[in-house]
Amino acid sequence: MTPFTRISQLGLLALAGAFSASALADSAPARVPVLPKYQQECAACHMAYPPGLLPAASWQGLMGSLDKHFGTDASLDAASVREISGWLKSNAGTYKRVSEEPPQNRITQSAWFLRKHRADEVPPAVWKRASVGSASNCAACHAGAAQGNFNERDIKIPK
């Protein structure tokens, strides 16, 4: 084997690794350690959604309108807003499928969510089941949702 052949093989391996990492990065939000303040404040009312499910602009919009948070006043003190906002922004979705801001900053209205939960795969009646409640109840079907695990192999749609 010539030195040139060896360099070419190493280059191909590096290129393949880069493509694999890129494909993996686009397939799911990165799992990041949850900020305790975020868990404490947000999970008191609903699942503390992984920040990678929305782009930074959506998180900024949500954090800037906590007094009207989906019909509820979820206002926080300024220090908590700064801390949580900074963490959400630094861990927001940046990969291709989460780059667009969904209507009303709703995860369930994002293009990628609607693609993953097509009516032919998840019939509308599923969302109305008492065991599910709504499309925003990720944990109903994704047992690892709170930890950022949305692996399709682990989905169990309740009766």
C-alpha positions in Angstrom: 0.0 0.0 0.0 1.4 3.4 -1.0 1.3 6.3 1.3 -1.1 8.0 -1.1 -3.5 5.1 -0.9 -3.4 5.1 3.0 -4.1 8.9 3.0 -7.0 8.4 0.6 -8.5 5.7 2.8 -8.2 7.8 5.9 -9.8 10.7 4.1 -12.7 8.6 3.0 -13.2 7.3 6.6 -13.2 10.9 7.9 -15.6 11.9 5.2 -17.9 9.0 6.0 -17.7 9.8 9.7 -18.7 13.4 9.0 -21.7 12.3 6.9 -22.8 9.9 9.6 -22.5 12.5 12.3 -24.5 14.9 10.2 -27.2 12.4 9.5 -27.4 11.5 13.2 -27.6 15.2 14.2 -30.5 15.7 11.9 -32.5 12.7 13.2 -33.1 13.7 16.8 -32.6 16.6 19.2 -29.4 16.4 21.2 -29.9 15.2 24.7 -28.6 17.8 27.1 -28.6 17.8 30.9 -31.7 19.5 32.1 -31.3 22.9 33.8 -32.7 22.4 37.4 -34.5 25.8 37.2 -36.1 24.9 33.9 -37.2 21.6 35.3 -38.6 23.2 38.5 -40.5 26.0 36.8 -41.7 24.4 33.5 -42.3 20.8 34.6 -44.5 22.0 37.4 -47.3 22.3 34.7 -46.2 20.2 31.8 -43.3 18.1 30.5 -40.0 20.1 30.4 -39.7 19.8 26.6 -36.2 19.2 25.4 -34.9 22.5 24.1 -33.8 20.9 20.8 -37.4 20.6 19.8 -37.7 24.3 18.9 -35.4 26.8 17.3 -34.0 29.6 19.5 -36.4 32.2 18.1 -39.3 30.2 19.3 -37.9 29.8 22.8 -37.2 33.5 22.8 -40.8 34.2 21.9 -42.2 31.8 24.5 -39.9 33.2 27.3 -40.8 36.8 26.3 -44.5 36.2 26.7 -44.8 34.1 29.8 -47.7 36.3 31.1 -49.7 34.8 28.2 -48.3 31.3 28.1 -50.9 29.4 26.1 -53.7 31.0 28.1 -52.0 30.9 31.5 -49.8 33.5 33.3 -46.5 31.6 33.8 -44.5 34.8 34.7 -41.2 34.3 36.4 -38.8 36.7 38.1 -36.3 38.4 35.8 -33.3 36.3 37.0 -35.1 33.0 36.3 -36.2 34.3 32.9 -32.6 35.2 32.0 -31.2 31.9 33.3 -33.8 29.7 31.5 -33.8 31.8 28.3 -30.0 31.6 28.1 -30.0 27.8 28.5 -32.9 27.3 26.0 -31.1 29.5 23.5 -27.8 27.6 23.8 -29.5 24.2 23.5 -32.2 25.1 21.0 -32.6 23.0 17.8 -30.3 24.1 15.1 -30.4 21.2 12.8 -32.4 21.2 9.5 -35.8 19.9 10.7 -36.2 22.4 13.6 -34.9 25.5 11.8 -38.3 27.0 11.1 -40.5 28.6 13.7 -43.8 26.8 14.0 -47.1 28.7 14.2 -47.6 30.1 17.7 -44.3 28.5 18.7 -46.1 25.2 19.2 -44.0 22.1 18.9 -47.1 20.2 17.8 -47.6 22.6 14.9 -44.0 22.4 13.6 -43.6 20.9 10.1 -41.3 18.1 11.5 -43.8 17.1 14.2 -46.7 17.0 11.7 -44.5 14.9 9.4 -43.6 12.4 12.2 -47.2 12.1 13.4 -49.1 11.9 10.0 -52.8 11.0 10.3 -52.2 7.7 8.5 -49.7 6.7 11.2 -51.3 8.3 14.2 -55.1 8.6 13.6 -56.7 11.8 15.0 -58.7 9.6 17.5 -55.5 8.7 19.3 -55.0 12.3 20.4 -58.5 12.2 22.0 -58.0 9.1 24.1 -58.1 9.8 27.8 -54.7 8.0 28.1 -53.1 10.5 25.6 -55.1 13.7 26.1 -53.5 15.8 23.3 -50.6 15.9 20.9 -48.5 17.9 23.5 -48.5 14.9 25.9 -45.3 13.4 24.5 -44.8 11.0 27.4 -48.1 9.2 26.6 -46.4 7.4 23.7 -42.7 8.2 24.3 -41.7 6.8 27.7 -38.3 8.5 27.5 -39.6 11.9 26.4 -38.6 13.7 29.6 -35.0 12.5 29.0 -35.2 13.6 25.3 -35.5 10.0 24.0 -38.0 9.9 21.1 -36.6 6.8 19.5 -39.3 5.3 17.2 -38.4 1.8 18.5 -39.6 2.8 21.9 -43.0 4.2 21.0 -46.0 2.5 22.7 -49.3 4.1 21.8 -51.7 3.5 24.7 -55.2 2.1 24.4 
